[in-house]
Amino acid sequence: MTIPELDTTEQKNHWGDFCDQLWFSDQLGMWLDISKMNINSKDYEKYKQSFSKSFIALEELENGSIANKDENRQVGHYWLRDPLIAPDEVVGKRISSEICSISKFGKDILDGTITNQNDQKFRHVLWIGIGGSGLGPLLIVESLQELNQGINFHFIDNIDTDGINRKLNNLGDAIKEALIVVVSKSGGTPEPNLAMDQVKKYLSEKGGNWPSQSVAITMQDSNLDKLATEDNWLKTFDLPDWVGGRTSITGAVGLLPIALINRDVNKFLEGSKIMDSITRNRTLLENPAALLALAWLVAGEGKGLRDMVILPYKDSLQVFSKYLQQLIMESLGKREDREGNIVFQGISVYGNKGSTDQHAYVQQLRDGIDNFFVNFIEVLTDNNNIKPINGRNPGDYLSGFLQGTRSALSDSNRQNLTITLTNYNEKSLGALVALFERAVGIYAEIVNINAYHQPGVEAGKKAASDVIFLQSKIENILSDGIARNIEGIATLSNSVNYESIFMILRHLSKNNHRYSVSGDWNNPKSLIFKYS
């Protein structure tokens, strides 16, 4: 593979560029084509030294350096798929043991060795997880589960009351035959705790038995770990301190769903491990993660000035855009660089699937504002159960639609790249996940930001906690039954956040909290609130 020279002519040698910039791995059955990105030798020279430094930084990361200095924490999700590279032998053995334990547990659930309190096989999984703890498992199940294989999954990944109620009512009495998995690294995150409380109450009402049906995935000695131990839950799996939620898919968070849908845990890990090995290559042109990072850098001028559009031509990968949205935006969306300089880094990510998107927003991609680059993902092998009818094969048409969209965008000088898989299975999904994880790590090093902390997320959590605390003060103030306006409540609560007080009271008054309101909602200053 070679980077083309800077081209000053109107007509480029597209075929030559394609041949020169096509990366291929026979081991993974994967191609990466960046020939439709505006990359040339000038860009390669510009970033060459930065890439060399990033390769060293990733090697230090894998060797156990402190990556998240905010919390004095290592980042070790790469060890999850290759325990032998863990810098501590004890950690490596613990990972290997956990992989075996997950595989055995999944097998025992599926064959009925482990049953519920009524000696019935588990037929459902109710998965409680927020963010990466929900998106990773959702990607696994949506993309790998085959018909009549494994057990049915139901996800609670939000604390919307309608959403929780719908999931529980859909299960009904069958919740007694559901394995309930609660994922919370610290055990103190409000959303999974609130969801767990609701599920626990519903299960009790239906005659289920929480301890014999519940599984925790959490950090050792966390609040959730202690609760699961004290109440004798069915099983607890480890979510190590050195694994972030958005990179937890090759740990118990992703492996347990794979085992429970009767797919191969080891093949998924193998794909990730092989991609990790390939992307340790310090020659940029032979490293697909580095090539991805280079494409992102050049397209967005190192500042994320273009959105990343994920366009998989595979129904199984529809969730992949949501998964990458968290992985990339949470990792790269940073206000400050490592020296504390204000940089406002990040890459916006969105997408759905082809050919659906060809009949939706591709119109803008082709003819509208040029502020993006497209990542096409295609799978070559069609399902042989779908036979051609009247000489027309859906798989051929889908491939034609992809090629047509790619050509239409390229003809309009809209940048795009293509990832092609020979087959889609556990191994290829593992490789895809690892490819983007490594690209994120390389890109972050080059733009000098910490990909492994999330101060914005933590700030949001703190702000939410402050609002909940303010609500408790408001409820305490109004508990005497005296009617008050917002200004009066603000004075008594020692708060100047009038808008939050208004929004809290609006929510309380519109629900069953025994708050009455008089005045004009169109004039918040006129409102009077009273508890009765």
C-alpha positions in Angstrom: 0.0 0.0 0.0 1.3 3.5 -0.9 0.1 7.0 -0.2 -0.4 8.9 -3.5 1.6 12.0 -4.4 -0.1 15.4 -4.1 -2.2 15.5 -7.3 -2.6 18.9 -9.0 -4.4 17.6 -12.1 -8.1 17.6 -12.5 -8.4 13.9 -13.4 -7.0 11.5 -10.8 -6.0 7.9 -11.6 -8.9 6.4 -9.5 -8.0 2.8 -10.3 -4.3 3.4 -9.4 -5.3 5.1 -6.2 -7.7 2.3 -5.3 -5.0 -0.3 -5.8 -2.3 1.7 -4.0 -4.5 2.5 -0.9 -6.3 -0.9 -0.4 -5.4 -2.7 2.8 -6.2 -6.4 3.1 -5.9 -9.1 5.8 -6.3 -12.7 4.6 -6.3 -13.7 8.3 -9.5 -11.7 9.0 -11.0 -11.6 5.5 -11.1 -7.8 5.7 -10.4 -4.9 3.3 -10.0 -1.2 4.1 -10.2 1.2 1.2 -9.3 4.9 1.9 -8.8 5.9 -1.7 -11.9 8.1 -1.7 -10.5 10.2 1.2 -8.5 13.3 0.3 -5.2 11.9 1.6 -1.8 12.4 -0.1 1.9 12.2 0.6 1.9 15.7 2.1 -0.5 14.5 4.8 1.6 11.4 5.4 4.7 13.5 6.0 2.8 15.9 8.2 1.7 13.2 10.6 4.5 10.7 10.3 6.3 11.7 13.5 3.0 12.0 15.4 2.1 8.4 14.4 5.4 7.1 15.6 4.8 8.7 19.0 1.3 7.3 19.1 2.5 3.7 18.5 4.9 4.0 21.4 2.1 5.5 23.6 -0.2 2.6 22.8 2.5 0.1 23.6 3.1 1.8 26.9 -0.6 1.6 27.6 -0.7 -2.1 27.0 2.4 -2.5 29.2 0.4 -1.0 32.1 1.2 2.7 32.1 -1.2 5.0 34.0 -3.4 6.3 31.2 -6.1 8.0 33.2 -4.1 10.2 35.5 -7.3 11.9 36.9 -8.0 8.6 38.7 -4.5 7.1 38.7 -6.0 4.3 36.6 -4.6 1.9 34.0 -6.5 1.1 30.9 -6.4 -2.6 30.1 -9.3 -3.5 27.8 -6.7 -4.9 25.4 -5.7 -7.5 28.0 -9.2 -8.9 28.0 -8.7 -10.6 24.7 -5.1 -11.6 25.3 -4.5 -12.3 29.0 -0.8 -13.1 28.2 0.0 -9.5 27.5 -1.4 -8.3 30.9 1.5 -6.7 32.8 0.7 -8.6 35.9 0.5 -12.4 35.8 -2.2 -12.4 38.5 -4.4 -10.2 36.4 -3.8 -12.3 33.3 -4.8 -15.5 35.2 -7.9 -13.7 36.5 -8.9 -12.8 33.0 -8.5 -16.3 31.7 -10.4 -17.7 34.6 -13.2 -15.3 34.0 -13.5 -16.2 30.3 -13.8 -19.9 31.2 -16.3 -19.1 33.9 -18.5 -17.1 31.6 -18.5 -19.8 28.9 -19.4 -22.5 31.4 -22.1 -20.4 33.0 -23.7 -19.7 29.6 -23.6 -23.4 28.7 -25.1 -24.3 32.1 -27.9 -21.9 31.7 -28.7 -23.0 28.1 -28.7 -26.8 28.9 -30.7 -26.4 32.1 -27.9 -27.3 34.5 -28.7 -24.0 36.2 -32.4 -23.4 36.7 -34.7 -21.1 38.6 -36.3 -21.8 42.0 -39.0 -23.9 40.4 -36.5 -26.0 38.5 -37.4 -24.4 35.2 -34.9 -23.4 32.5 -34.3 -19.8 32.0 -36.0 -18.6 28.8 -35.3 -14.8 29.1 -32.6 -12.4 30.1 -33.6 -9.0 31.5 -30.4 -6.9 31.1 -30.1 -3.7 33.2 -27.2 -1.5 32.0 -26.6 2.1 31.1 -24.3 3.5 28.3 -21.7 1.1 27.2 -23.1 -1.5 29.7 -26.2 -1.5 27.6 -25.0 -0.6 24.1 -22.3 -3.4 24.0 -24.7 -6.2 24.9 -27.4 -4.7 22.5 -24.8 -4.8 19.7 -23.9 -8.4 20.5 -27.5 -9.6 20.6 -28.9 -7.6 17.6 -25.9 -8.5 15.4 -25.2 -12.1 16.3 -28.2 -13.9 17.7 -29.8 -16.4 15.3 -33.4 -17.6 15.3 -34.2 -20.1 18.0 -30.7 -19.9 19.4 -30.0 -19.0 23.0 -32.5 -17.2 25.1 -34.5 -14.0 24.6 -33.0 -10.7 25.6 -34.9 -7.7 27.0 -33.0 -4.4 27.8 -33.6 -1.7 30.3 -31.1 1.0 29.4 -33.0 4.0 30.7 -35.2 4.9 33.6 -38.1 6.2 31.5 -41.1 5.0 33.5 -43.1 4.1 30.3 -40.1 2.1 29.0 -39.6 0.2 32.2 -43.3 -0.5 32.5 -43.5 -1.8 28.9 -40.5 -4.1 29.4 -41.9 -5.6 32.6 -45.4 -6.0 31.2 -44.1 -7.7 28.1 -42.5 -10.3 30.3 -45.4 -10.6 32.7 -45.3 -13.9 34.6 -42.4 -15.0 32.4 -40.2 -12.8 34.6 -39.9 -15.8 36.9 -38.0 -17.6 34.1 -35.8 -14.6 33.4 -32.1 -14.3 34.3 -31.7 -10.7 35.6 -28.3 -9.2 34.9 -27.4 -5.9 36.6 -24.3 -4.1 35.3 -22.8 -1.3 37.3 -19.1 -0.8 37.7 -19.2 1.2 40.9 -22.5 -0.1 42.1 -23.5 3.5 42.9 -24.8 4.8 39.5 -28.4 5.9 40.1 -30.0 4.6 36.8 -29.2 0.9 37.2 -30.0 1.1 40.9 -33.4 2.6 40.2 -34.1 0.2 37.5 -33.1 -2.7 39.7 -35.4 -1.6 42.4 -38.4 -1.5 40.0 -37.5 -5.0 38.6 -37.0 -6.5 42.0 -40.4 -5.2 43.2 -42.2 -6.5 40.0 -40.4 -9.9 40.3 -41.5 -10.2 44.0 -45.1 -9.4 43.0 -45.0 -12.2 40.4 -43.7 -14.7 42.9 -40.1 -14.8 41.6 -37.0 -15.2 43.7 -34.4 -12.4 43.2 -31.3 -14.1 44.6 -31.7 -17.3 42.5 -32.3 -15.3 39.3 -29.9 -12.4 39.6 -26.4 -11.9 38.2 -24.1 -8.9 38.9 -21.4 -7.6 36.6 -19.4 -5.1 38.7 -16.0 -4.2 40.2 -14.7 -6.3 43.0 -15.7 -4.8 46.4 -18.1 -2.3 44.9 -21.5 -1.7 46.6 -23.2 -4.0 44.1 -20.6 -6.7 44.6 -21.2 -6.5 48.4 -24.9 -6.6 47.9 -24.8 -9.6 45.6 -22.5 -11.4 48.1 -24.7 -10.6 51.1 -27.9 -11.7 49.4 -26.3 -14.7 47.7 -27.1 -13.8 44.1 -26.8 -16.5 41.5 -23.5 -15.3 40.1 -21.1 -12.3 40.0 -18.7 -11.4 37.2 -15.9 -9.0 37.3 -15.8 -5.5 35.6 -12.3 -4.5 36.5 -11.4 -1.0 37.6 -9.1 -0.7 34.5 -11.9 -1.2 32.0 -14.2 1.7 31.0 -17.8 1.1 30.0 -17.3 2.0 26.4 -14.5 -0.5 26.0 -16.0 -3.3 28.1 -17.5 -5.3 25.3 -14.6 -7.9 25.3 -15.1 -8.4 29.0 -18.1 -9.9 30.9 -20.3 -7.2 29.6 -20.1 -8.5 26.0 -19.0 -12.1 26.6 -21.9 -13.1 28.8 -24.5 -12.1 26.1 -22.5 -14.0 23.5 -22.6 -17.2 25.7 -26.3 -16.8 26.4 -27.2 -16.5 22.7 -25.2 -19.7 22.1 -22.4 -18.1 20.1 -18.7 -18.6 20.5 -17.0 -16.4 23.0 -13.5 -17.4 21.9 -14.1 -16.6 18.3 -15.1 -13.0 19.3 -12.0 -12.7 21.4 -9.9 -14.2 18.6 -11.0 -11.5 16.1 -10.2 -8.7 18.6 -6.8 -10.3 19.4 -5.8 -10.6 15.8 -6.8 -7.0 15.0 -4.9 -5.8 18.1 -1.8 -7.7 16.8 -2.1 -6.3 13.3 -2.6 -2.8 14.6 0.6 -2.9 16.6 2.5 -2.6 13.3 4.4 0.6 13.5 4.4 1.0 9.7 1.4 3.4 9.1 0.6 1.9 5.6 0.3 -1.6 7.1 -1.8 -0.6 10.1 -5.5 -0.3 9.4 -6.3 1.5 12.7 -3.6 4.1 11.8 -5.0 4.5 8.3 -8.5 5.1 9.8 -7.0 7.6 12.2 -5.2 9.3 9.4 -8.4 9.5 7.4 -10.2 11.1 10.4 -7.3 13.6 10.9 -7.1 14.7 7.3 -10.9 14.9 6.8 -11.5 17.0 9.9 -8.1 18.9 9.8 -7.2 17.4 13.2 -10.1 19.3 14.8 -13.1 17.1 14.1 -14.5 19.6 11.5 -16.3 16.8 9.7 -19.0 14.4 11.0 -18.4 10.7 10.7 -21.3 8.9 9.0 -21.5 5.1 9.7 -23.3 3.3 6.8 -23.3 -0.5 7.3 -25.0 -2.4 4.5 -26.0 -5.1 6.9 -29.1 -5.2 9.1 -27.1 -7.0 11.8 -24.9 -3.9 12.1 -27.6 -1.3 12.5 -26.7 -0.8 16.2 -23.0 -0.4 15.3 -23.4 3.3 14.6 -24.9 3.8 18.1 -22.1 1.8 19.6 -19.4 3.8 17.7 -21.2 7.0 18.7 -20.4 6.4 22.3 -17.0 4.9 21.8 -15.8 7.8 19.6 -17.7 10.8 21.0 -17.1 9.9 24.7 -13.4 9.2 24.0 -12.6 12.1 21.7 -15.0 14.8 22.8 -12.7 16.8 25.1 -12.6 20.5 26.1 -8.9 20.4 27.1 -5.8 18.6 25.9 -3.3 16.9 28.2 -1.6 20.2 29.1 -4.9 21.9 30.0 -5.2 24.0 26.8 -8.7 24.6 25.5 -9.0 22.6 22.3 -12.7 21.5 22.0 -11.8 18.2 20.3 -14.3 15.6 19.1 -15.9 13.9 16.1 -19.7 13.7 15.7 -20.9 10.3 14.7 -24.3 9.3 13.3 -25.7 6.6 11.0 -28.3 3.9 10.4 -28.0 1.4 7.6 -28.0 1.0 3.8 -29.9 0.9 1.7 -32.4 2.5 4.0 -30.3 5.7 4.2 -30.2 6.0 0.4 -33.9 6.8 0.7 -33.3 9.2 3.6 -30.4 11.5 4.4 -28.0 10.4 1.6 -29.7 13.1 -0.4 -28.0 15.7 1.7 -24.7 13.8 1.8 -24.7 13.9 -2.0 -26.0 17.4 -2.7 -26.0 19.4 0.6 -23.5 20.8 3.0 -20.1 19.1 2.7 -19.3 18.6 6.4 -18.9 14.8 6.8 -17.2 11.7 5.6 -18.9 8.3 5.2 -17.7 5.0 6.5 -19.3 2.2 4.3 -19.3 -1.3 5.8 -20.2 -4.2 3.6 -20.3 -8.0 4.0 -19.6 -9.9 0.8 -21.2 -13.3 1.7 -25.0 -13.4 1.2 -27.4 -15.7 3.1 -27.8 -18.8 0.9 -31.4 -19.3 2.2 -32.5 -16.3 0.2 -32.7 -17.6 -3.4 -32.9 -15.4 -6.6 -36.5 -15.0 -7.9 -37.1 -14.1 -11.5 -33.3 -13.7 -11.8 -33.1 -11.1 -9.1 -31.0 -11.6 -6.0 -31.5 -9.2 -3.1 -27.8 -9.5 -2.1 -26.7 -8.4 -5.6 -28.9 -5.4 -5.5 -27.8 -4.4 -2.0 -24.2 -4.6 -3.2 -25.1 -2.5 -6.2 -26.8 0.1 -4.0 -23.7 0.4 -1.9 -21.4 0.8 -5.0 -23.8 3.2 -6.5 -24.0 5.4 -3.4 -20.2 5.3 -3.1 -19.8 6.4 -6.7 -22.4 9.1 -6.4 -20.7 10.6 -3.4 -17.2 10.3 -4.9 -18.4 11.9 -8.1 -19.5 14.8 -6.0 -16.1 14.9 -4.2 -17.7 13.7 -1.0 -15.1 11.8 1.1 -15.7 8.2 2.0 -14.0 5.0 3.0 -15.1 1.4 2.8 -14.6 -1.5 5.2 -15.4 -4.9 3.6 -15.8 -8.2 5.4 -15.8 -11.5 3.6 -18.2 -13.0 6.2 -20.0 -11.6 9.2 -19.7 -13.6 12.5 -18.3 -13.4 16.0 -14.7 -13.2 14.7 -15.4 -10.3 12.3 -17.4 -8.4 14.9 -14.5 -8.7 17.3 -12.1 -7.4 14.7 -14.4 -4.5 13.8 -14.7 -3.4 17.5 -10.9 -3.7 18.0 -10.2 -1.8 14.8 -12.2 1.3 15.9 -10.9 1.0 19.5 -7.3 1.2 18.3 -8.1 4.0 15.8 -9.6 6.0 18.7 -6.5 5.4 20.8 -4.1 6.5 18.0 -6.2 9.5 17.0 -6.3 10.7 20.6 -2.6 10.5 21.0 -2.0 12.5 17.9 -4.3 15.4 18.9 -2.9 15.1 22.5 -6.1 14.4 24.5 -6.9 11.7 27.0 -9.3 9.2 25.4 -9.9 7.4 28.7 -11.5 9.9 31.0 -14.9 11.6 30.7 -15.1 14.8 32.8 -18.1 15.9 30.8 -20.0 12.8 31.8 -19.0 13.2 35.4 -20.1 16.9 35.3 -23.5 15.8 34.0 -23.8 13.2 36.8 -22.9 15.8 39.4 -25.4 18.3 38.0 -28.1 15.7 38.1 -27.2 14.9 41.7 -27.5 18.6 42.6 -30.9 18.8 41.1 -32.1 15.7 43.0 -30.7 17.3 46.2 -32.5 20.6 45.4 -35.7 18.6 44.9 -35.4 17.1 48.4 -35.0 20.6 49.9 -38.0 21.9 48.0 -40.2 19.0 49.2 -39.0 19.6 52.7 -39.8 23.4 52.5 -43.3 22.7 51.1 -44.1 19.9 53.5 -45.6 22.4 56.0 -48.6 23.0 53.6 -47.9 26.7 53.2 -48.4 28.0 49.6 -45.3 29.7 48.1 -44.1 31.1 44.8 -40.8 30.2 43.2 -38.9 33.2 44.5 -40.0 32.4 48.1 -38.9 28.8 47.7 -35.6 29.9 46.2 -34.9 32.1 49.2 -35.7 29.3 51.7 -33.7 26.8 49.8 -30.7 29.2 49.5 -30.7 28.7 45.7 -30.6 31.1 42.9 -31.5 28.5 40.3 -35.0 29.6 39.6 -35.3 27.6 36.4 -34.5 24.3 38.2 -37.0 25.1 40.9 -39.6 25.8 38.3 -38.8 22.6 36.3 -38.8 20.4 39.5 -42.2 21.8 40.7 -43.7 21.5 37.2 -42.8 17.8 37.2 -44.0 17.2 40.8 -47.3 18.9 40.1 -48.0 16.9 37.0 -47.5 13.6 38.7 -49.0 11.9 41.8 -47.1 13.9 44.4 -50.0 15.8 46.0 -48.8 19.2 44.8 -51.3 21.8 43.7 -50.6 24.8 41.6 -52.4 28.1 40.9 -51.5 30.8 38.5 -50.6 31.1 34.8 -48.1 28.5 33.4 -47.3 31.1 30.7 -46.1 33.4 33.5 -43.9 31.4 35.9 -43.6 34.3 38.3 -47.4 34.1 39.0 -47.3 30.4 40.0 -48.1 29.4 43.6 -47.3 25.8 44.8 -48.7 24.0 47.8 -48.4 20.5 49.2 -51.6 19.0 50.5 
